[in-house]
């Protein structure tokens, strides 16, 4: 009987889409375009939030945090995937895999919490409009954003340690395009039921607490809006929440599908495409969702562009 050797190899092989070589070129072109749009859209949101005084509010402070998160999340996986799609070498070092898992999990957990915080911000704006600036004080906003990052990465640290404590017995071929929890657990040469239960518990906590905050916040928002007598006032109030609800639905929908159902419910190919959706599509569309029909953002964009044109 041999002993378990977790470090008997120098790294992993990310199989990705290597079983579909005809798809790799198409994916490379599509993902490169999507990645460039993700960089452009999220950088624009961050820049406008800092440049325009009218956007220096709690809502846009949290939105710029979300955009920065999306930038980092996409960059933690997509550039490497693009390299692997066009090259024969599909390897990633052991340390690189640990770092990628820790960073991507940390950013994902942080986004879960931040979306809950953003729901509370909408509750304060609609249900406590006269006290909004007092409730959402800049210090409190900074504290809530910092807490989101700290809790997210603390949870990620726990999950990463739990995963890499599992003996792999030299297995190093990951049937995915980046280091993610389910395919890494499949490399284990021991029963991982206990580990999966612990990871599931941590995942449920990091999902359910923000979901509870979002549900309570929007329950109160709906009651407050229904008290508004004018239909125009109701539309305006719901309009400020529509973008956030759409982003929440996209994020939580894919996260629950990917992490909170049994592995045998969907094939590995489905899992890869779901992962593509939340690593590149969701971060790309978030800025579009928040800027569509948003007069504040479009107005700020026009001002910056006009200022740049006038300075020539």
C-alpha positions, 0 to 999 in steps of 0.5 A, spaced: 500 500 500 502 506 497 502 513 501 498 519 499 502 524 495 499 530 494 505 534 492 508 528 487 507 532 481 509 540 479 502 542 477 495 540 473 493 539 466 487 543 465 483 539 459 478 545 458 475 544 451 481 540 448 476 534 446 473 539 441 479 542 437 474 545 432 471 549 437 477 552 440 478 557 435 471 560 435 471 560 443 478 564 442 475 569 438 468 570 442 471 570 449 477 575 446 471 580 444 467 579 450 473 580 455 475 586 451 468 589 452 468 587 459 474 591 461 471 597 457 465 597 460 467 596 467 473 600 467 468 606 464 463 605 470 469 605 475 472 612 471 465 615 471 464 614 478 470 617 480 470 623 475 463 625 475 461 629 482 453 627 481 455 619 481 459 620 488 453 617 491 453 610 495 449 607 490 455 608 485 460 607 490 458 600 491 457 599 483 464 601 482 466 596 487 462 591 483 465 593 477 472 592 480 470 585 482 468 583 475 474 586 472 478 582 477 474 575 477 474 575 469 482 577 469 483 571 474 481 566 469 480 568 462 487 570 460 489 564 461 484 560 458 485 564 451 492 562 452 490 555 453 485 555 447 491 557 442 497 553 445 498 546 446 501 547 453 495 546 458 498 546 464 498 550 470 503 550 476 500 547 483 501 554 486 498 557 480 492 553 481 491 554 489 492 561 487 487 561 482 482 557 486 483 562 492 482 568 488 476 566 484 472 563 490 474 570 494 471 574 489 465 570 487 464 570 495 465 577 495 460 579 490 455 574 493 455 579 500 456 585 496 449 584 492 446 583 499 449 590 501 447 593 495 440 591 496 440 594 503 442 601 499 436 601 495 432 599 501 435 605 505 434 610 498 426 608 497 424 606 504 428 612 508 429 617 503 429 623 508 434 619 512 438 616 506 445 620 507 445 619 514 444 612 514 448 611 508 454 615 511 460 614 507 464 611 513 458 606 513 459 604 506 466 603 506 465 599 512 460 594 509 464 594 502 471 592 506 467 587 510 464 584 504 471 583 501 474 580 508 468 575 509 469 573 502 476 572 502 476 568 509 470 564 506 475 562 500 481 561 504 477 556 508 474 552 502 481 552 499 484 549 505 479 544 505 480 542 498 487 541 497 487 537 504 484 532 500 489 526 497 490 526 490 495 520 489 498 524 483 492 525 479 493 532 475 488 532 469 482 537 471 476 536 466 475 544 466 478 550 463 480 553 470 481 550 477 474 550 480 471 546 486 467 540 483 473 538 478 478 538 483 474 534 488 473 529 482 481 528 482 481 525 489 482 518 491 479 518 497 471 518 499 470 526 499 463 526 502 465 529 508 469 534 505 463 536 500 458 536 506 463 542 509 464 545 502 456 545 501 455 548 508 460 554 507 457 555 500 450 555 503 452 560 508 455 565 503 449 565 499 443 564 504 445 570 508 445 575 502 439 572 499 435 573 506 438 581 506 436 581 499 429 578 500 427 582 506 430 589 503 425 588 497 419 585 501 419 592 504 421 596 498 415 593 494 410 595 500 413 602 500 412 603 493 405 600 493 403 606 498 406 611 492 399 613 489 402 616 482 404 610 477 409 615 475 412 615 482 412 607 482 415 606 476 421 611 478 422 607 484 422 600 481 426 603 475 432 604 480 431 597 483 430 593 476 438 593 474 440 590 481 434 585 481 437 583 474 444 582 476 442 578 482 438 574 478 443 572 473 449 571 479 445 567 483 441 563 478 448 561 475 451 560 482 446 556 485 446 551 478 453 551 478 455 549 486 448 547 490 446 541 486 449 534 485 454 533 480 450 528 477 445 532 475 449 535 469 454 533 465 461 536 465 460 540 458 454 543 461 458 545 467 464 548 463 459 552 459 455 555 465 462 557 468 463 560 462 457 564 463 459 567 470 466 568 468 465 572 462 458 573 460 455 576 467 461 581 468 460 583 461 453 585 461 453 588 468 455 594 466 450 594 460 444 593 465 446 598 469 447 603 464 441 602 460 436 607 461 440 610 466 440 618 465 445 619 470 451 614 467 449 616 460 449 624 462 456 623 466 459 619 459 456 625 455 460 630 460 466 627 460 466 626 452 464 633 451 470 635 456 475 631 452 473 634 446 473 641 448 480 640 451 483 639 444 
